[in-house]
Amino acid sequence: MLAIIGGSGMTQLSCLEIAHRRIIRTPYGEPSGPLTFGQINNRDIVFLARHGHGHTIPPHAINYRANLWALHSLRPSHVIAIASVGGIRADLTPGRLVVPDQIIDYTYGRNFTFFDGTDQRVTHIDFTLPYCSQTRMLLLQAAKIANESVFDNGVYAATQGPRLETAAEINRLERDGADMVGMTGMPETALARELGLNYATLAVVANHAAGRGTNVQGIPFKEIYAVLERAMVNVRNILQQAVNCDGD
């Protein structure tokens, strides 16, 4: 079974034939909402809206541990996380899709590990390559079959939010080597690694980052929503093929 985490622009999956919804309790509280079970192309799928079905949970307040624990309890074959980002690199223009291979964490104050209890041994995870290579290849293969253009590789900068960044902050992220910026990549990616999940991100460039491209003087939110609406058609095409590839 494939698991999909929907971000901004994807609070529901229109191509999913819904069978039922289930609330899953976890040792870390409740996930962002009920998990939706169903099928795409006759393949079993579970879907979770990261921000809640009404998009009411801001990035810093998401219960990432509960979300990942709930999905882990279902033993999915892969977890595909959809995330909207701002494009820092010049060719990452609004509407482009990226499968990042690296991440830099600028978040703070979030519950970022499952290994923080005094009754547990100190546990370290190898995070050299933060995303699962098999899941990344699944996405890239699905994009190719769907004839959708996707950038392979890129550095995702995870910032705190919920505000967007200043132009100076984007300059700093670029100096650090970041190609795109988002608010939900961490600790989600690290928690998935701690649980041994096959996890990767399909990033949707919703806008030029602050001070870049057409957004030198500011970021027009109406345009972001329009870009996401169009781009989610491409995302769904890729997901439909990813389900087929996952079952091969």
N, C-alpha and C positions, 0 to 999 in steps of 0.2 A: 504493500500500500504506500502510495506517495503522499507526503504531507506538504501542504502549501501554507505559508504565512503571508497574508495579504497586508500591504502597507497603505500609505496614502494613495488614494485613487482606486484601491481594490478592497473595499470593505465587504464585498460579496463577489462570488465567482459565477458569472452568468452562464457559463458553459457547463456548470455542474448540475447533474440531475440529483437533486437532494433526496436522500432516503430518510434521514432523521438528524436531530441535533441532540447533543449530550453535554451535560455539565460534568466536568471532571474535577474532583477535589484533589488537592495536592498538599504535601507537608508545608508548602510555601504560600498557601492561600489559594485564591481562585485565579484562573487565567483571565485574559481580557474579555472573554465571553464564552458562550457554549461552542463546542467544536461541531462543525457541520460535516456530516458524513454523506457520501453519495458516490456517483460514478461519472467519469468522463470517458467516452468511447468504450463503455462497458468495463472500465478499470476502476477499482476502488480508490477513493480519494478522501482525505480528511483536510478540512480547511479551517484556519483560524484567523480572524481579523485582529491584527496586532493592536490597533487602536480602539477596539470594540466595534460592534456593528453600526453604531451611530457616529463613529470617529470622534469619541469624546475623551479618550485617554491620551494626554500629551506624552511625548517621547520619554521624558525623565520620570514619569509616574507609571510607566508600564511595568507590570509584574513579570519581568522576563523569566525569572526562575520558575514561576508557576506555568508559564506558557510552554517552556521547553520541557519541563518535567511531564506535563500532560501529554505532549506529543511523544515523548520518549516511552511513556507507559503503553503506547499503542504499537511500538516496535516498527516504525515506518522504514521502508527501504531507503528513502532519501527525504530530506527536508529542503524545499526550495523556498527561499525568502525573497519576496518582492519588496523593493525599497525604492523610494523616490530620492533623487539626489540633485544637487546643484553641480553643474559642470565647471570645473576649474581649468582643465586642459582645453586648449583652443578648439580641438576637434570634437569635444563632447558637448555638442549643441543640443538644444531642447528637442526631445523626442527620440534621441539616440538611446540604445540599450547597451549595457555593459555587464560582463561577468567578471567582477574584480577578483584579483588573486592575492591582494594584500590589504591590510587595514592598520590604521593608526588610531589609538584611543585617546581622545581629549575629554572624555566624560568624567564626572565625579559624583560622589554621593549615591551611586546606584548599588543595588545588591548584585555584585558582579561575580560571585562564586558560590558553588555548593559546598566548598570545603572551608568553612569558617567557624565551625563549632569547636569548642574547647575539648570535646570528647573525641575528636577526629585527629588522625595523624596528619602532619603537614603534607600536602599533596601538590605536586607541580605537574603541569601539562606542557607538552611540547607544542608551541604555537608558531614555529618557524614558518610553516605554511598554514595559515589560519582556516582556509576553506578546503573542503574535501575535494581532491582531484577528480575522483570518479563522478561526483555530483556536478562539478564544473563541466566535465566532458559530456555528461548527459545533457546539460543545457545547451552547450555549443552544438552538439549533434542534432538536438531537436530544432534549434534555430536554423541550421543548414537545411534540414528536411522541410521546414516550414517556409524556406526562402525568405527568412527575416535576417536583416543585417544586425550583427551583434559584435561589439568590440570584445576581443579576448584579452584579458589582463587590465589592471588598473589598480591604483591605490585609493582606498576609501578612507576618508577622514571622518571619524565619528565624533560629533560635537554634542554639547549638552542640550541645547535648545531650551525652551521652545522657540525663542527668537531666532531669526536668521543672523548670519554673521556680518560683521563690518567688512568693508573693502580691505582694511589693513589686516584683519584676521585672515581673510582669504589669501592675501599676499604671503602671510606667514605660513599658512598651510601649503601653499605652492612651494615655498622654500624648503619645507620639510619633505617634499616629494609627493604630496597628495595630488591626485587627478580629479577627484570628486569629493563632495561633502554631503553628509547625511547625519541623522540624529538617532538612528535606531540600530546601527551596526554593532554597537557594543552596549552592554555585555552579551548580547544575543549570540554572537559568533563564538565567543569564548565559552559560554555555558553549553552550547551545542557540542563543542569539543570535549568539555569535561564529561558529558554524558555519552560520548562516543557516537554521536549522530553523524550521518553522512549529510553534511549541510553546506549549501552554497547560496550565494545571493545573485539575483538578476536585478540589476539596478536600472532604473528608468530616469534619464536626465529630464527633469521637469523644467529647468531654467538655467540660464547662465548664473554662476555664483556672483555674489556682490562685487561690483566693480569690474565685471567681465562682460564682454560682448555688448549686447544692447542694454545691459543693466548697470551701466556706469553710475547713473543717478538714482537708481532704486529698482526694486523688483515688483512688477505688476502681478498681483495674485490672480486676477481674472485670467491672465494668459497662462499661468501655471495650471489652473484647473482644466483649461481647454487642451493644453498639451497632454496632460495625464489621461484625459478622456480618450484622445486619439491613440496614444501610445498603448493603452491597455488592450486595444484590439490586437496589436502585435504581440503583446505579452500572452494573451489567451491563445493565440495561434501557436506560440512556442510551448506553452503548457500542454496543449492538446497532443502535440508530438512527443513531449517529454514523457507523458503517460504511456504512450505506445512503446517508446524506447525502453522505459523502465520495465515493461512487461516482456521484453524480448529475451 
